[in-house]
Structures are given as C-alpha cells and as structure tokens.
Amino acid sequence: MENFVIENLGVSQNVYSYILLPLLIFFARIGDVSINTIRIIYVLGGRRFTATLLGFFESFIWLMAIRQIFEHLDNWICYIAYPAGFATGIFVGMIIEERIAYGKVIVRIITRKEISGLIQYLNVERFRYTHVNAQGPDGHENLVFTVLERENLDGLLHKLKEMLPTAFYTVEKVNRAVEIGTIAEQSSRWNVLSAWLRNIRRE
C-alpha cells in the first residue's frame, strides 16, 4: 500500500509515514473496536450469525492495522495513533450501542405514591409488568417490575418522571426474556423444525 500511495498519488514519503499512515491506523482501530462493542451486544442477545460476521470484519481490520505497525516499527507516531484509535473506538462504540438500543431491559420502580396512572400507562403501551405490595422502612410501598424493549425505555422514564418524580427506580439489561404461555405445546418434530426456522429468520 505504501508504494501505491507514493507512486500513484504523488504523496511524499514523509507525508505518508507521519500523516497518512498514523491516520489510517487511528481510524482502523476506531473501526475494529467499535465493531467489537456491537459484536458483544449481539453475542449476549443470541444473534449468532450477525456476531460471527462482525467478528470476521473486526479481525480483518485489526490484522491490517497491526501489520502496518510491524512494518513501521521505527515510526513513533504510529505508537500514539494505535492506542488513541483504541480509546476513541470505545467511545464511538458506546455511542453506536446507545443508538442501536438493542435488547430488553428490566425496570424496577419503588414508590409510596399512588401508581394507578403508571399502571394505566403500562397497560396502554402493552408492557408486561408485575405489581407487588411491599413493606419498607417508612411503611407501605409499591413495587413494580416491567420488562420492555430498550428502544421504549426513554418513553417510560419520561412518563415516570411526570407521574412519580420522587420514585426510586433501577434499570438493568436483560440477556434473555421468554414468555411462557398457559397452554403447553406438545413436543413434535414439526415444532422443533418451526422453532429452528424462526431462529434463522431472526438471525
């Protein structure tokens, strides 16, 4: 690549070694670290095919970057570009992860206030929830558990701050959430095949 850039693009050796090459390594590290962050999300979500494909591109970009490092061991700027790209890639990956908002979260809400408005909101939005009458150090408290898609979290928290601004709540990521019906399905080869096909479609 070095000869191609210098001979065909008319770039000087110094410009390539101390400007273009460090920038390439920097952006390559941003790319592979960002992909790694997204890949972990899909691994935890059970998206096997997507995670495997991302892993391929992650490794390929990393190999290209580390190859340039070993070919230019005397270039000290590359030693700065490599970790700088890694650190920036973590930041970029976190931003992308927030934008994707993939997966489910569980929200625990604790309050002593009346929660009829919150329950009505959860029913309207068709969020599955469990309401528990609990006892705390200050007396009776309402405890609400709900599991929802992460993309709906901001809406719920906004509504919660409107209705119950003093409520205590926690949010945790859920790796798997399975809803089991009241009627058990009989095991059969067709059911197994159907489940396998549904998994392929999700991938």
TINU-316866 format. One record per atom (N, C-alpha, C): residue in three letters; x, y, z. Coordinates in pm, whole numbers, plus 50000, padded with zeros to 5 digits. Example, Ala and Ser with C-alpha at 12.3 -4.5 7.8 and 13.67 -1.06 7.14 Angstrom:
TINU-316866
ala513194943150780
ala512304955050780
ala513204967050780
ser512854977550708
ser513674989450714
ser512905000350787
//
This chain:
TINU-316866
met500834988050000
met500005000050000
met500875012550000
glu502005011950068
glu502875023750076
glu503375027749938
asn503845017949860
asn504345021049726
asn503245026249636
phe502045020649649
phe500925025049566
phe500585039749594
val500535043349719
val500185057149756
val501255066849711
ile502515063249732
ile503605072449699
ile503765073849548
glu503695062649474
glu503955063049331
glu502765068249250
asn501555064449289
asn500385067749208
asn499675080549252
leu499775084049377
leu499095095949426
leu500025107749445
gly501285105449423
gly502235116449431
gly502475121549571
val502295113049670
val502495116949810
val503945114249848
ser504545123349920
ser505935121549961
ser506045111050071
gln507235105850087
gln507465095650189
gln507185100750329
asn507575112950358
asn507365118550492
asn505885120750522
val505145125650422
val503715127950441
val503005114750467
tyr503385104550393
tyr502755091550413
tyr503095085750550
ser504365086350587
ser504825079750709
ser504315086650835
tyr504245100050831
tyr503945107250954
tyr502565113750958
ile501825112550849
ile500455117950849
ile499445107350806
leu499585102350682
leu498575093150629
leu498565079850704
leu499725073950726
leu499785060950791
leu499235061450935
pro499655070951018
pro499045071751152
pro497535073751149
leu497055081851052
leu495605083851041
leu494895070951003
leu495495063250912
leu494895050550872
leu494825040850990
ile495905040251067
ile495915031551185
ile494905036451288
phe494825049451307
phe493895055251402
phe492445051551368
phe492055053751242
phe490685050951202
phe490405035951193
ala491435028051162
ala491255013551161
ala490935008451302
arg491635013751401
arg491375009651539
arg489995014151585
ile489575025951544
ile488225030351576
ile487215020551519
gly487465016251395
gly486535007051329
gly486454993551399
asp487614987351427
asp487544973751482
asp487084973551627
val487424983851705
val486954984351844
val485454987051849
ser484964995751761
ser483524998451756
ser482754985951717
ile483274978651618
ile482634966151577
ile482644956151691
asn483744955751766
asn483824946651880
asn482744949551984
thr482494962352010
thr481454966152106
thr480084961352060
ile479794963451932
ile478504959251877
ile478404944051875
arg479514937351843
arg479504922651837
arg479164916651972
ile479714922252079
ile479424917252213
ile477934918452244
ile477324929452201
ile475894931452223
ile475104920452156
tyr475454917252031
tyr474724906951959
tyr475024892952012
val476234890852065
val476544877952127
val475644875752248
leu475524885952332
leu474674884852451
leu473204883452413
gly472834888852298
gly471454887652252
gly471154874952176
gly472164866252157
gly471944853552088
gly471914854451938
arg472364865751881
arg472384867351735
arg473684861451681
arg473704848351661
arg474924841251629
arg475504845251494
phe474664845551390
phe475164848451256
phe475704862751248
thr474964872351301
thr475404886251298
thr476704888151375
ala476794881951494
ala478014883151575
ala479204876851504
thr478994865551438
thr480084858951366
thr480574867551251
leu479644873451176
leu480024882051063
leu480784894351110
leu480324900351218
leu481024911951273
leu482414908051322
gly482524896151381
gly483824891451428
gly484824890051314
phe484364885751197
phe485244884551081
phe485824898051041
phe484944908051027
phe485414921350986
phe486274927751095
glu485934925151221
glu486744930451330
glu488174925251323
ser488324912151305
ser489654906051298
ser490414910751174
phe489704912251062
phe490354916450938
phe490924930450952
ile490134939651007
ile490614953451024
ile491784953751122
trp491694945951230
trp492774945751328
trp494064940651266
leu493974930251183
leu495164924851117
leu495814935251027
met494994942750951
met495544953050864
met496274963850945
ala495684967451060
ala496304977851142
ala497604973051205
ile497594961051262
ile498794955951329
ile499904952951228
arg499514949651106
arg500524947351002
arg501284960250973
gln500574971450965
gln501244984150941
gln502144988051057
ile501744984551177
ile502584987351294
ile503914979951283
phe503864967151251
phe505084959151244
phe505954962851125
glu505334968251020
glu506124972350904
glu506804985850926
his506354993151029
his506925006451056
his507225007651205
leu508064998551254
leu508394998451396
leu509185010651440
asp509805017551345
asp510605029351379
asp509785042151376
asn508485041151348
asn507625053051338
asn506905054951471
trp507375064451552
trp506825066351686
trp505405071951683
ile505015078751576
ile503665084351569
ile502625073051562
cys502995061851499
cys502075050451491
cys501775044751629
tyr502765045651720
tyr502545040651856
tyr501565049451933
ile501405061851891
ile500405070651950
ile499055068551885
ala499065066951752
ala497815065351678
ala497085052551716
tyr497835041951743
tyr497205028951774
tyr496385029451902
pro496945033252018
pro496125033952140
pro495095045152135
ala495405056152064
ala494425066952052
ala493185062051977
gly493415054251873
gly492285048551799
gly491495038651882
phe492205030951965
phe491535021452054
phe490615028652152
ala491135039152217
ala490345046652314
ala489155053552247
thr489395059452131
thr488305066052059
thr487275055952013
gly487735044151976
gly486805033651933
gly485865029352043
ile486355028952167
ile485485025752280
ile484385036152293
phe484775048952282
phe483805059852293
phe482775059252180
val483255057252057
val482355056451942
val481445044251952
gly482005032951997
gly481195020852012
gly480075022552112
met480355029752221
met479305032252321
met478195041052264
ile478575050852181
ile477565059352119
ile476695051152023
ile477345042651942
ile476595034251848
ile475665024751923
glu476175019052034
glu475365009752114
glu474125016752169
glu474265029252209
glu473115036752258
glu472125039552146
arg472635042152026
arg471745045051912
arg470995032551869
ile471675021051873
ile471025008651832
ile469915004951929
ala470185006852059
ala469205003752165
ala468654989652147
tyr469554980052129
tyr469154966252104
tyr468954958752235
gly467954950052240
gly467734941452355
gly466624946252446
lys466524939752560
lys465494942752658
lys466124947452788
val465354954852865
val465794959352996
val464674956653096
ile465064955153222
ile464084953853330
ile464154966653413
val463004972253441
val462894984453520
val462184981053651
arg462814984453762
arg462214982553895
arg461854996253950
ile460614998053986
ile460115010854035
ile459595009154177
ile460075017554268
ile459635017154408
ile459125030954448
thr457895031454498
thr457335044154539
thr456225041954642
arg455995051954725
arg454885051454821
arg453645058754768
lys453785064854650
lys452695072454590
lys451705063154520
glu450555068754485
glu449545061454409
glu450065058954267
ile449925046554222
ile450505042854092
ile449455038953989
ser448205042554010
ser447165038853914
ser447445044653777
gly447975057053771
gly448305063153643
gly449415055653572
leu450415051253648
leu451515043553589
leu451025030153537
ile450175023453615
ile449635010553571
ile448815012153443
gln448045022853436
gln447255025453316
gln448165027753195
tyr449245035053216
tyr450195037453107
tyr450825024353059
leu451235015853152
leu451825003053115
leu450844994353038
asn449594994653076
asn448574986953003
asn448354992452863
val448315005752850
val448115011852718
val449275008252625
glu450495008652677
glu451675005452596
glu451914990452581
arg451084982352647
arg451194967652642
arg452544962652694
phe453034969252800
phe454244964552866
phe453844954452974
arg454504942852974
arg454264932953079
arg454844938153210
tyr454084937053316
tyr454544942253445
tyr454014933453558
thr454634935153674
thr454194928553797
thr454174939053907
his453044940253976
his452904949854085
his452884942154217
val453734946254310
val453854939554439
val453634949754549
asn452764946554644
asn452614954654765
asn453724951054862
ala454624960354886
ala455814957554967
ala455814965955093
gln456724962655182
gln456874969755308
gln458294974755320
gly458474987755341
gly459784993755356
gly459964999855493
pro461085006355517
pro461345012455648
pro460355023555684
asp459735029455582
asp458785040355606
asp457345035855590
gly457125022755584
gly455755017755570
gly455495011455436
his454225012155393
his453805005655269
his454445012155148
glu454865003655053
glu455445008454928
glu454924999954812
asn454885005954694
asn454514998954571
asn455774995354494
leu455864982854457
leu457004977954380
leu456504972854245
val457024978454137
val456594974854002
val457794970053923
phe457664958053864
phe458674952653774
phe458104952953633
thr458884957153535
thr458454956553397
thr459644953753308
val459434945453206
val460464942353107
val460004947752972
leu460844955352906
leu460454961552780
leu461654962852688
glu461354965452560
glu462424967652464
glu463174980452501
arg464474980152482
arg465284991552523
arg464915004352449
glu464445002952327
glu464065014752250
glu462865022052311
asn462105015152398
asn460955021252465
asn461295026852603
leu462565025452644
leu462945029252780
leu462795044252804
asp463255052452708
asp463195066952728
asp461765071752748
gly460835065952672
gly459445069852688
gly458895066552825
leu459255054752876
leu458795050753009
leu459385059753117
leu460685062553109
leu461315070953210
leu460765085253206
his460485090153087
his459895103553076
his458525103953143
lys457735093553116
lys456405092853177
lys456505091153328
leu457475083453373
leu457665081153516
leu458025094053588
lys458865102253526
lys459245114853589
lys458075124553594
glu457155123353499
glu455955131753501
glu455005127553613
met454765114553624
met453775109553719
met454315108053860
leu455545102553871
leu456125099554002
leu457545104854008
pro457715117854018
pro459075123654014
pro459955119454131
thr459355115154242
thr460155111154358
thr460385096154366
ala459905088754267
ala460045074054270
ala461505069954254
phe461855058954319
phe463175052954303
phe463065041854199
tyr463985041654102
tyr463925031154000
tyr465335026953961
thr465435014653914
thr466685009353861
thr466425003353724
val467445003353641
val467344997853505
val468504988153486
glu468194975953442
glu469224965953417
glu468984959353283
lys470084955653219
lys469984948853090
lys469564934453110
val468734929353019
val468254915553023
val468834908252903
asn469544897352927
asn470104889552816
asn469034881652742
arg468154875352816
arg467084867552755
arg465804869852832
ala464684870752761
ala463374871852823
ala462414863252743
val461874853052805
val461004843452738
val459664843452807
glu458604845052730
glu457254844752784
glu456664830952760
ile456274824152866
ile455724810752856
ile454204811452868
gly453504805852771
gly452054806252771
gly451464796552871
thr450164797652892
thr449494789052989
thr449194775352930
ile449214774252798
ile448934761552733
ile450234755652682
ala450594744252734
ala451854738052694
ala451724731852557
glu452744733952472
glu452744728052339
glu453304713952346
gln452684705052268
gln453184691552263
gln454444691052178
ser455434683852226
ser456694682852156
ser456514674252031
ser457014679251920
ser456934671851795
ser458074676351705
arg458334668451602
arg459384672151509
arg459044685151437
trp457744687051407
trp457344699151338
trp457574711551424
asn457294710551555
asn457524721751644
asn459014725151652
val459844714951658
val461274717151663
val461764723751535
leu461264719051419
leu461644724851291
leu461174739251280
ser459954742051327
ser459424755651322
ser460264765051407
ala460654760551526
ala461484768851613
ala462834771651549
trp463384761551481
trp464674763251414
trp464574773451301
leu463494772851223
leu463284782351114
leu463074796451165
arg462384797751279
arg462184811051336
arg463504817051382
asn464394808751436
asn465704813651477
asn466514818451359
ile466394811151245
ile467114815351125
ile466614828651075
arg465294830651077
arg464724843351032
arg465174854851121
arg465274852451251
arg465724862951343
arg467164866551319
glu467964856451279
glu469354859251251
glu469494868151128
//
